[in-house]
Amino acid sequence: MAPLFRGDAFIDPGGKRKRGKEKEISTVEEQIGDQVDGELAVVEEETAFLVARAADPEDWLVRFEKSPGFAAREWAENMVRVYNRRLSQPNAGPPTPPGVQPASYEPNPED
């Protein structure tokens, strides 16, 4: 089962995005840009685990439906853990600069 992203969540037959049946909404990128501001948090509902901005838990970004055989809690918690860890680390650039081959790199390992 794939996660349900906010921008895909409510699309009426005419193709317009809606929140419920009354209010048209835009995609996350249109609302706040590509980067989410601040940390994320997991919010548990009766039927799903939501990944939301910690500052505004009502504004969820991804919804993982609870269903047998699908680890919804783990997917949501992992997404939050990875995002928040990356957010807390300074941007030092790529681990290996462009054009430099890591010492452990073996494109054609000998058998």
Residue pairs with C-beta under 8 A, 6 or more apart in sequence:
1 65
1 67
1 70
3 62
3 63
3 64
3 75
4 62
4 63
4 64
4 65
5 28
5 61
5 62
5 63
6 27
6 28
6 60
6 61
6 62
6 63
7 17
7 26
7 27
7 28
7 29
9 63
10 17
10 18
10 19
10 20
10 25
11 17
11 18
12 18
16 24
17 24
17 25
17 26
17 27
18 24
18 25
19 25
25 31
28 36
28 61
36 53
36 61
36 83
37 53
37 55
38 53
38 54
38 55
38 87
39 53
39 54
39 55
39 80
39 83
39 84
39 87
40 51
40 52
40 53
40 54
40 61
40 79
40 80
40 83
40 84
41 51
41 52
41 53
41 54
41 57
41 80
42 49
42 50
42 51
42 52
42 73
42 76
42 77
42 80
43 49
43 50
43 51
43 52
43 57
43 60
44 50
44 73
47 65
47 66
48 63
48 64
48 65
48 66
48 72
49 63
49 64
49 66
49 72
49 73
49 75
49 76
49 77
50 57
50 60
50 61
50 62
50 63
50 64
50 76
51 60
51 61
51 62
51 63
51 64
51 76
51 79
51 80
52 58
52 59
52 60
52 61
53 59
53 61
62 76
62 79
64 70
64 72
64 73
64 75
64 76
65 72
66 72
96 102
